[in-house]
């Protein structure tokens, strides 16, 4: 388990490795941001709703938290760690994900952009 003050920071390549190994990519951005561009693999729960939606997450499955640049997902990761989840933060967020050449799609499944 991760403690709130000790959240591991990972890069997009490591995030993909963990997702391939069954970790959940949790995008905590707002709906207008995720509509414009998100990772195909992402589960979407906006940060303001996370505390009331923890029951949607499986505490036995590791989580990679992501937002636009890494700040909100760090807050989400700290909340999740305090609740007993195994969680890491994607450093640089979706901006780093897109810069690494990983897929970003919009709500229609077409190529998206990071807002």
Secondary structure as UniProt FT lines:
FT   TURN            4..5
FT   STRAND          8..10
FT   HELIX           12..20
FT   TURN            21..22
FT   STRAND          24..27
FT   HELIX           31..36
FT   TURN            40..41
FT   STRAND          43..44
FT   HELIX           47..50
FT   TURN            51..52
FT   HELIX           54..56
FT   TURN            59..60
FT   STRAND          63..66
FT   HELIX           71..82
FT   TURN            83..84
FT   STRAND          87..90
FT   TURN            91..92
FT   HELIX           93..99
FT   TURN            100..101
FT   TURN            107..108
//
